[in-house]
């Protein structure tokens, strides 16, 4: 990646992760200029520098171990890492769109596409997990009975996978990469766990969390140990008692011009409104057809009345004669 002119660029989007423990707090900025768009990730404190710098070796590990993985190019510049900006649509957006349309079959199809994609990244014959991964998944059976991925990317979730215009899949975020095999079913479970934590109210009417797990092929015997592993991971990032997490009743919705969430929500509202307008238009068209038929019948009746009037006039004349 060539160095881009910071002075000539503008900020399109900024996201802060302040709820995490200090060593994991980050700022993600999308910038643009006449030369294109790019992403910058930096630590919000000196404590987080090592975490940010680990993005590069983590990305290299994914490239080495996952045969079909596409990752944006990266380069370290001082105290931040600069990443290539990938144009495309998030898998999460596609799944939420299916749910907004009430399309259960389409939602299940998206889950199948995600599972197929994870399987295409390669499998590992090694079953023994190591380090952080082994600690997180200490409660699961020794042999989870399914495929193992060669390396653990804990953030390989629906909101971190983009499909570009050519149909190519990209892993856009890899803060949490560990050199250990991991059950493919756990990555599936955590992806759905994160998805439903954020969007349960939008997804449940179409596909419940247990239904989604079954459709993704995650066995019921793994649900509880995987849930506990997800909670351990959250504790690791946010702290045991989530000391820095702002309570929900203190939060308020903030929409930025470059935020994806707001346009997606508006798109869904406009889609529903379009359906309503289409239905109204159809009803009006039917009413117009009926009105035209009635108008034609009235013209016919007026014509007949005219003919009857002429007949009566002629009859009166005949009688008078």
C-alpha positions in Angstrom: 0.0 0.0 0.0 1.2 3.5 -0.9 1.1 6.2 1.7 -2.0 8.3 1.2 -2.2 12.0 1.7 -3.7 12.6 5.2 -4.1 16.4 4.7 -6.1 16.0 1.5 -8.4 13.3 2.9 -11.7 13.5 4.8 -13.2 11.3 7.5 -16.2 9.3 6.3 -16.8 7.2 9.5 -15.3 6.8 12.9 -16.1 4.0 15.4 -14.7 3.9 19.0 -14.6 0.8 21.2 -14.4 2.5 24.6 -16.4 -0.3 26.4 -13.5 -2.6 26.4 -10.6 -3.0 28.8 -8.0 -0.2 28.3 -5.6 -2.5 26.5 -8.2 -3.4 23.8 -9.7 0.0 23.2 -9.5 1.1 19.5 -10.5 3.7 17.0 -11.5 2.6 13.5 -11.6 5.4 10.9 -12.7 5.2 7.2 -11.0 8.0 5.2 -11.3 9.0 1.6 -9.6 11.3 -0.9 -9.3 11.6 -4.7 -7.0 8.5 -4.5 -9.7 6.3 -2.9 -10.8 5.1 0.5 -8.8 3.3 3.3 -9.2 2.2 6.9 -7.1 3.2 9.9 -7.0 1.4 13.2 -5.2 2.8 16.2 -5.1 2.3 19.9 -6.8 4.8 22.2 -4.0 4.5 24.8 -0.4 3.3 25.0 -1.6 0.1 26.6 -3.4 -0.9 23.4 -0.4 -0.5 21.0 0.5 -4.1 21.1 -3.0 -5.2 20.4 -3.1 -3.0 17.3 0.3 -4.1 16.1 -0.8 -7.7 16.3 -3.2 -7.1 13.5 -0.4 -7.6 10.9 0.9 -11.0 12.2 -2.7 -12.1 12.8 -3.5 -11.3 9.2 -0.4 -13.2 8.0 -1.3 -16.2 10.1 -4.8 -16.3 8.4 -3.2 -16.0 4.9 -0.8 -18.9 5.7 -3.3 -21.3 7.3 -6.6 -20.5 5.5 -6.2 -21.5 1.9 -9.0 -19.5 0.4 -8.9 -16.4 2.7 -9.0 -13.0 1.1 -7.8 -10.2 3.4 -7.3 -6.5 2.8 -3.6 -5.4 2.5 -2.2 -3.9 5.6 0.7 -1.7 6.6 1.9 -0.2 9.9 2.4 3.5 10.0 3.7 4.8 13.3 1.1 4.1 16.0 -1.7 2.9 13.7 -2.3 0.3 11.1 -3.7 1.2 7.6 -5.9 -1.3 5.8 -7.2 -1.5 2.2 -10.9 -0.5 2.0 -13.1 -3.3 0.5 -16.2 -2.3 -1.4 -19.1 -4.7 -1.1 -22.0 -5.8 1.1 -21.7 -7.4 4.5 -23.2 -10.9 5.0 -25.0 -9.5 8.1 -26.7 -6.9 5.8 -27.9 -9.6 3.4 -29.2 -11.7 6.2 -31.1 -8.8 7.9 -32.6 -7.9 4.5 -34.0 -11.4 4.2 -35.4 -11.2 7.7 -36.9 -7.7 7.0 -38.7 -9.3 4.0 -40.0 -12.1 6.2 -38.1 -14.6 4.0 -37.3 -17.5 6.2 -36.1 -19.7 3.3 -33.8 -16.9 2.2 -32.4 -16.5 5.7 -31.7 -20.2 6.0 -30.0 -20.1 2.6 -27.7 -17.3 3.8 -26.7 -19.4 6.9 -25.9 -22.2 4.5 -23.7 -19.9 2.3 -21.8 -18.8 5.4 -21.2 -22.4 6.6 -20.0 -23.4 3.1 -17.7 -20.4 3.1 -16.1 -21.3 6.5 -15.7 -24.9 5.3 -13.9 -23.7 2.1 -11.2 -22.0 4.2 -9.7 -25.4 4.9 -9.7 -27.9 7.7 -7.2 -29.3 10.2 -6.4 -32.8 11.2 -5.1 -31.5 14.5 -7.8 -31.7 17.2 -5.9 -30.4 20.3 -6.5 -26.7 21.0 -3.9 -24.4 22.5 -3.5 -21.3 24.6 -6.4 -18.9 24.8 -8.6 -21.0 22.6 -8.1 -24.1 24.9 -9.0 -21.9 27.9 -12.1 -20.5 26.3 -13.4 -23.9 25.2 -12.3 -25.8 28.2 -15.9 -26.9 28.9 -16.6 -28.7 25.6 -16.2 -32.4 24.9 -12.6 -33.5 24.0 -13.7 -34.3 20.5 -16.6 -32.0 19.4 -17.2 -34.4 16.6 -16.9 -32.0 13.7 -14.4 -30.3 11.4 -11.6 -28.2 12.9 -10.5 -24.9 11.3 -6.6 -24.6 11.2 -6.5 -21.3 13.0 -8.9 -19.5 15.3 -10.3 -16.1 14.2 -12.8 -15.3 16.9 -14.1 -12.3 14.9 -15.0 -14.3 11.8 -18.6 -13.2 12.1 -21.4 -12.1 9.8 -20.5 -8.4 10.3 -16.9 -9.0 9.4 -17.3 -10.8 6.1 -17.9 -8.8 2.9 -18.9 -10.0 -0.6 -17.6 -7.8 -3.3 -19.1 -7.1 -6.7 -17.3 -10.2 -8.2 -18.8 -12.5 -5.5 -15.5 -12.8 -3.7 -15.6 -13.2 0.1 -13.3 -11.0 2.3 -12.4 -11.2 6.0 -12.3 -7.5 7.0 -11.4 -7.7 10.7 -9.0 -9.9 12.5 -8.2 -8.4 15.9 -8.6 -11.8 17.7 -6.5 -14.4 15.8 -5.0 -17.2 17.8 -2.5 -19.9 16.6 -4.7 -22.9 17.5 -7.2 -25.1 15.7 -10.8 -24.4 16.6 -14.1 -26.3 15.9 -15.9 -24.9 12.9 -19.1 -25.3 14.8 -17.9 -22.9 17.5 -17.2 -20.2 14.9 -20.7 -20.8 13.6 -22.2 -20.6 17.0 -20.3 -17.4 18.0 -21.2 -15.7 14.7 -24.9 -16.4 15.4 -24.5 -15.5 19.1 -23.1 -12.1 18.2 -25.7 -11.6 15.4 -28.7 -12.3 17.8 -27.3 -10.2 20.6 -27.4 -7.3 18.2 -30.5 -8.0 16.1 -32.7 -10.5 18.0 -35.8 -8.4 17.7 -35.5 -8.3 13.9 -34.5 -11.9 13.4 -36.7 -13.8 15.9 -40.0 -13.3 14.1 -38.5 -15.0 11.0 -36.0 -17.5 12.5 -35.4 -18.1 16.2 -31.9 -18.5 17.6 -32.3 -22.3 18.3 -33.7 -22.8 14.8 -30.7 -20.9 13.3 -28.3 -23.1 15.3 -29.9 -26.2 14.0 -30.0 -25.0 10.4 -26.2 -24.1 10.8 -25.5 -27.7 11.9 -24.5 -26.9 15.6 -25.6 -29.8 17.7 -27.7 -29.2 20.8 -25.2 -30.8 23.1 -22.7 -28.0 22.3 -25.1 -25.1 22.8 -24.4 -24.6 26.5 -20.6 -25.1 26.5 -20.3 -22.8 23.5 -22.5 -20.2 25.2 -20.1 -20.3 28.2 -17.1 -20.0 25.9 -18.7 -16.9 24.3 -19.2 -15.3 27.7 -15.6 -16.1 28.7 -14.4 -14.3 25.6 -16.6 -11.3 26.4 -15.1 -11.3 29.9 -11.6 -11.3 28.4 -12.3 -8.3 26.2 -14.6 -6.2 28.4 -13.7 -7.4 31.9 -15.4 -9.8 34.3 -18.1 -7.4 35.4 -18.1 -5.3 32.2 -16.9 -2.2 34.2 -16.6 0.1 31.2 -19.8 -0.9 29.5 -22.3 2.0 29.4 -25.8 0.9 30.6 -28.4 0.7 27.9 -30.7 3.3 29.6 -27.9 5.9 29.2 -27.4 5.3 25.5 -29.2 7.2 22.8 -29.3 6.5 19.1 -26.8 8.5 17.1 -26.8 8.3 13.3 -23.8 9.5 11.3 -23.9 10.3 7.6 -21.6 7.5 6.7 -23.1 5.0 9.2 -24.4 1.8 7.5 -26.9 1.0 10.2 -29.1 4.0 9.6 -29.3 3.7 5.7 -30.0 0.0 6.1 -32.9 0.7 8.6 -34.2 3.4 6.3 -33.9 1.0 3.3 -36.0 -1.5 5.2 -38.6 1.1 6.1 -38.7 2.3 2.4 -39.1 -1.3 1.3 -42.1 -1.8 3.5 -43.5 1.5 2.4 -43.0 0.5 -1.2 -45.0 -2.7 -0.6 -47.8 -0.7 0.9 -47.8 1.8 -2.0 -47.8 -1.1 -4.5 -50.8 -2.6 -2.8 -52.5 0.7 -2.8 -51.7 1.3 -6.5 -53.1 -2.2 -7.3 -56.3 -1.4 -5.4 -56.6 2.0 -7.2 -56.1 0.4 -10.6 -58.9 -2.1 -9.8 -61.2 0.7 -8.7 -60.3 2.6 -11.9 -61.2 -0.4 -14.1 -64.6 -0.8 -12.3 -65.2 2.9 -12.7 -64.5 2.7 -16.4 -66.9 -0.3 -16.7 -69.6 1.7 -14.8 -69.0 4.7 -17.1 -69.4 2.5 -20.2 -72.6 1.0 -18.8 -74.0 4.5 -18.1 -73.2 5.6 -21.7 -75.1 2.5 -22.9 -78.0 3.2 -20.7 -78.1 6.9 -21.8 -78.0 5.7 -25.4 -80.9 3.3 -24.8 -82.8 6.1 -23.0 -82.3 8.4 -26.0 -83.6 5.7 -28.3 -86.6 5.1 -26.0 -87.3 8.9 -26.0 -87.2 9.0 -29.8 -89.6 6.0 -29.9 -92.0 7.7 -27.4 -91.9 10.9 -29.5 -92.7 8.9 -32.7 -95.5 7.0 -30.8 -97.0 10.3 -29.6 -97.0 11.7 -33.1 -98.6 8.5 -34.4 -101.3 8.8 -31.7 -101.9 12.4 -32.5 -102.4 11.7 -36.2 
